[in-house]
Amino acid sequence: MKSSTRLIIVSCLALAIPLLCGYFMRDLLFKGVVATYEEAALNQSEYRDKWISYEVIACFGEYAESTETHYFIPTGHEYYYLVWMEDGSIMPLSVSKKSDKEYLDALSDATYDYCDYKTDYIDMEPRTFIGTVTTQDSEILGYYNETLDYMGTSEANGWTIRYTLLDCTSTRGGTIALVCAVMLIPILGFVTAFTTARKEKKKVENQEETFLPK
């Protein structure tokens, strides 16, 4: 492939990829919260890849943890919690920040103190979590159901169990960083192709000068 043709292709990619990223992730990049968890859980497909919020007031603890790895090197953790909703339902929520985990752990202790009649109310301020709604993968869903069975919380016992996960492991800043990283790939390719094209052109010019009559 000629260097000029390669340069044109890479240039098109350098323009197309950022535009595609911006189009498909426009809601996450430019819009704020569009719905609450209750609204989004009713129509998950409509609210996919949009920011959803929920104010957590009580929690029954962590039911799963997963570790992301890159070439066998841990790069991040996700923690999954059983949230006791205001309407009496149970919903799954995932976080990755240490501060969010610490808050939910402390809230879980306060919730069990309330359930055990050690306190008259849950003595912690509610916190609003923002994320996206998604489906739990099969392994995490298995842990979810096992924990619910262990706790004796089932729809047969009068509980409403929600299965749509509120994934709060991503933020707008993280999404912007991801898009920027993706945008760098074609830009680097463009720079490489442009540099290669100039080197090849210079090489050809030097060869032509070599064969010129003196």
C-alpha positions as CSV (number, residue, x, y, z in Angstrom):
1,M,0.0,0.0,0.0
2,K,1.4,3.4,-1.0
3,S,2.2,5.8,1.9
4,S,-0.2,8.4,0.5
5,T,-3.1,5.9,0.4
6,R,-2.2,4.8,3.9
7,L,-2.1,8.4,5.1
8,I,-5.6,9.0,3.7
9,I,-7.1,6.0,5.4
10,V,-5.6,6.8,8.7
11,S,-6.8,10.4,8.4
12,C,-10.3,9.2,7.8
13,L,-10.1,7.0,10.8
14,A,-8.7,9.8,12.9
15,L,-11.8,11.9,12.0
16,A,-14.4,9.1,12.1
17,I,-13.5,7.4,15.4
18,P,-13.9,10.5,17.6
19,L,-17.2,11.3,15.9
20,L,-18.5,7.8,16.4
21,C,-17.5,7.7,20.0
22,G,-19.1,11.1,20.6
23,Y,-22.3,9.9,18.9
24,F,-22.8,6.6,20.7
25,M,-21.7,7.9,24.1
26,R,-23.3,11.3,23.8
27,D,-25.7,10.8,26.7
28,L,-22.8,9.8,29.1
29,L,-20.6,12.6,27.9
30,F,-23.0,15.5,27.7
31,K,-26.2,14.8,29.5
32,G,-26.9,14.7,33.3
33,V,-29.1,12.3,35.2
34,V,-32.2,11.5,33.2
35,A,-34.1,9.2,35.5
36,T,-34.2,7.5,38.9
37,Y,-33.5,3.8,39.3
38,E,-37.2,3.0,39.8
39,E,-38.0,4.5,36.4
40,A,-35.0,3.0,34.6
41,A,-35.6,-0.5,36.0
42,L,-39.0,-0.6,34.4
43,N,-37.5,-0.1,30.9
44,Q,-33.8,-1.0,31.0
45,S,-33.3,-0.8,27.2
46,E,-34.6,2.7,27.0
47,Y,-32.2,4.0,29.7
48,R,-29.1,2.0,28.8
49,D,-26.0,4.1,28.6
50,K,-27.7,7.0,30.4
51,W,-27.0,8.4,33.8
52,I,-29.4,7.1,36.5
53,S,-29.6,8.1,40.2
54,Y,-30.8,6.5,43.4
55,E,-30.7,7.7,47.0
56,V,-29.5,4.9,49.2
57,I,-30.9,4.9,52.7
58,A,-30.2,1.3,53.9
59,C,-28.0,-1.6,52.9
60,F,-27.8,-5.3,53.7
61,G,-24.1,-5.6,52.9
62,E,-21.8,-6.8,50.2
63,Y,-22.7,-10.0,48.2
64,A,-19.9,-10.2,45.7
65,E,-16.6,-8.8,44.6
66,S,-14.8,-8.9,41.3
67,T,-11.3,-8.0,40.2
68,E,-10.3,-6.7,36.8
69,T,-6.9,-7.8,35.5
70,H,-4.7,-6.8,32.6
71,Y,-2.0,-9.4,31.8
72,F,-2.6,-10.9,35.3
73,I,-2.1,-7.6,37.0
74,P,-5.0,-6.3,39.1
75,T,-6.3,-3.0,37.7
76,G,-9.4,-2.4,39.7
77,H,-12.1,-3.9,42.0
78,E,-15.9,-3.9,41.8
79,Y,-18.0,-4.4,45.0
80,Y,-21.6,-5.5,44.8
81,Y,-24.2,-4.6,47.5
82,L,-27.7,-5.4,48.5
83,V,-29.6,-2.1,48.8
84,W,-32.8,-2.0,50.9
85,M,-35.0,0.4,49.0
86,E,-37.5,2.8,50.5
87,D,-40.4,0.9,49.1
88,G,-39.2,-2.3,50.8
89,S,-37.6,-3.8,47.7
90,I,-34.1,-5.2,47.3
91,M,-31.8,-4.0,44.5
92,P,-28.2,-4.7,43.4
93,L,-25.7,-1.8,43.3
94,S,-22.0,-1.9,42.4
95,V,-19.2,0.6,43.2
96,S,-15.5,0.7,42.8
97,K,-14.3,3.7,44.8
98,K,-12.9,3.1,48.2
99,S,-15.0,5.9,49.7
100,D,-18.2,4.4,48.3
101,K,-17.3,1.0,49.7
102,E,-16.5,2.4,53.1
103,Y,-19.8,4.3,53.2
104,L,-21.9,1.2,52.2
105,D,-20.1,-1.0,54.7
106,A,-20.8,1.6,57.5
107,L,-24.4,1.9,56.3
108,S,-24.8,-1.9,56.4
109,D,-23.7,-2.0,60.0
110,A,-26.2,0.8,60.8
111,T,-28.9,-1.0,59.0
112,Y,-28.4,-4.3,60.9
113,D,-28.3,-2.3,64.2
114,Y,-31.7,-0.9,63.2
115,C,-33.0,-4.4,62.3
116,D,-31.8,-5.8,65.6
117,Y,-33.5,-3.1,67.5
118,K,-30.3,-1.7,68.8
119,T,-31.2,1.7,67.4
120,D,-34.5,3.4,66.6
121,Y,-33.4,4.6,63.2
122,I,-30.6,4.2,60.7
123,D,-28.1,6.8,62.0
124,M,-26.5,7.7,58.8
125,E,-27.2,10.3,56.1
126,P,-28.5,8.9,52.8
127,R,-26.2,9.3,49.8
128,T,-27.2,9.6,46.2
129,F,-25.4,7.2,43.8
130,I,-25.2,7.9,40.1
131,G,-24.5,5.2,37.5
132,T,-26.0,3.2,34.6
133,V,-28.5,0.3,34.6
134,T,-27.3,-3.0,33.3
135,T,-27.8,-6.7,33.6
136,Q,-25.7,-8.7,36.1
137,D,-23.5,-11.3,34.6
138,S,-24.3,-15.0,35.4
139,E,-21.6,-15.4,38.1
140,I,-22.6,-12.2,40.0
141,L,-26.3,-13.0,39.6
142,G,-25.6,-16.4,41.2
143,Y,-24.0,-14.8,44.2
144,Y,-26.9,-12.4,44.4
145,N,-29.5,-15.2,44.5
146,E,-27.4,-17.3,47.0
147,T,-27.2,-14.3,49.4
148,L,-30.9,-13.6,49.2
149,D,-31.6,-17.3,49.9
150,Y,-29.2,-17.3,52.9
151,M,-31.0,-14.2,54.2
152,G,-34.4,-15.7,53.7
153,T,-35.4,-12.7,51.6
154,S,-37.6,-13.9,48.7
155,E,-40.8,-12.9,47.0
156,A,-42.5,-15.8,48.7
157,N,-41.7,-14.1,52.0
158,G,-43.2,-10.8,50.8
159,W,-40.1,-9.1,49.4
160,T,-39.9,-7.5,46.0
161,I,-36.6,-8.5,44.4
162,R,-35.1,-6.3,41.6
163,Y,-32.5,-7.7,39.3
164,T,-31.4,-4.7,37.3
165,L,-28.0,-3.6,38.5
166,L,-27.2,0.1,39.2
167,D,-23.6,0.1,38.1
168,C,-21.8,3.1,39.8
169,T,-18.3,2.0,38.9
170,S,-18.1,4.6,36.0
171,T,-18.1,8.4,36.2
172,R,-18.4,11.1,33.6
173,G,-14.7,11.9,34.1
174,G,-13.8,8.3,33.6
175,T,-15.9,8.2,30.4
176,I,-14.3,11.3,29.0
177,A,-10.8,9.8,29.8
178,L,-11.8,6.6,28.0
179,V,-13.0,8.5,24.9
180,C,-9.9,10.6,24.9
181,A,-7.8,7.4,25.0
182,V,-9.7,5.9,22.1
183,M,-9.3,9.2,20.2
184,L,-5.5,9.0,20.7
185,I,-5.2,5.7,18.8
186,P,-6.1,7.1,15.3
187,I,-4.2,10.3,16.1
188,L,-1.1,8.4,16.9
189,G,-1.7,6.3,13.7
190,F,-2.0,9.5,11.7
191,V,1.2,10.9,13.1
192,T,3.0,7.6,12.4
193,A,1.6,7.4,8.9
194,F,2.5,11.0,8.2
195,T,6.1,10.6,9.5
196,T,6.5,7.3,7.5
197,A,5.2,9.1,4.3
198,R,7.7,11.9,4.7
199,K,10.6,9.5,5.3
200,E,9.6,7.5,2.2
201,K,9.3,10.6,0.1
202,K,12.7,11.8,1.3
203,K,14.2,8.4,0.6
204,V,12.8,8.5,-3.0
205,E,14.1,12.1,-3.5
206,N,17.6,11.0,-2.3
207,Q,17.6,8.1,-4.7
208,E,16.6,10.3,-7.6
209,E,19.4,12.7,-6.7
210,T,21.9,9.8,-6.7
211,F,21.1,9.0,-10.4
212,L,21.2,12.5,-11.6
213,P,24.0,13.2,-14.1
214,K,26.9,15.3,-12.7
